Amino acid sequence: MSRSYKKLWKLMIDKEINKTELTKKAKISTNAMANLGRNESVPLETLEKICAVLNCTLDDIVEFSEDENV
């Protein structure tokens, strides 16, 4: 199963918040933000902090899909 954070980037544009602002407001590391940018795994706690700042749910920021090679 693969993940995509495209919905997060779109939501950030809609809410007019950039990566630096979100990193500071959510109190997450720059490494976590970099992992999001590479669609890599991040702790659930990190996603919860982002959702709290953006006033959204996990469904609003992450999308899962089946791997085609399975």
NUBA-128319 format. One line per field, with one value per residue (C-alpha): residue number from 1; residue in three letters; x, y, z. Coordinates in steps of 0.2 Angstrom, whole numbers, m for minus. Each point is the difference from the previous one (the first is absolute). Last residue first. Layout:
N
nr <- c(NUM	...)
rest <- c(ALA	...)
c1 <- c(X	...)
c2 <- c(Y	...)
c3 <- c(Z	...)
! end
This chain:
70
nr <- c(70	69	68	67	66	65	64	63	62	61	60	59	58	57	56	55	54	53	52	51	50	49	48	47	46	45	44	43	42	41	40	39	38	37	36	35	34	33	32	31	30	29	28	27	26	25	24	23	22	21	20	19	18	17	16	15	14	13	12	11	10	9	8	7	6	5	4	3	2	1)
rest <- c(VAL	ASN	GLU	ASP	GLU	SER	PHE	GLU	VAL	ILE	ASP	ASP	LEU	THR	CYS	ASN	LEU	VAL	ALA	CYS	ILE	LYS	GLU	LEU	THR	GLU	LEU	PRO	VAL	SER	GLU	ASN	ARG	GLY	LEU	ASN	ALA	MET	ALA	ASN	THR	SER	ILE	LYS	ALA	LYS	LYS	THR	LEU	GLU	THR	LYS	ASN	ILE	GLU	LYS	ASP	ILE	MET	LEU	LYS	TRP	LEU	LYS	LYS	TYR	SER	ARG	SER	MET)
c1 <- c(7	9	m15	1	m17	m4	0	m4	6	m5	m19	m3	11	m12	0	2	17	9	m8	2	19	1	m9	11	15	m7	m4	19	6	2	7	m10	17	m7	m7	17	7	m13	5	18	m5	m6	m18	m6	m17	2	18	m1	m16	8	16	m11	m11	m17	m13	m15	m4	19	2	m15	8	16	m9	m10	16	6	0	1	5	m7)
c2 <- c(m34	11	12	6	4	18	10	19	12	18	1	m18	4	12	19	16	5	1	m15	m10	3	m5	m16	m4	2	m11	m13	m2	4	m12	6	10	9	17	m8	m6	17	7	m13	4	19	m6	3	13	2	19	m1	m13	7	17	m7	m10	14	5	8	m11	m6	m2	m10	m11	m3	m5	m12	m8	m4	m10	m17	m17	m17	m17)
c3 <- c(m27	m14	m2	18	7	4	16	0	14	4	1	5	15	6	m1	11	m9	16	8	m15	m1	18	m3	m15	11	13	m13	m3	m18	m14	m17	m13	m4	5	16	4	m2	12	12	m2	3	17	6	12	m10	m1	m4	m13	m7	m2	m9	m11	m6	5	m11	6	m18	m4	16	m5	m17	8	13	m14	m9	15	m8	7	m7	5)
! end
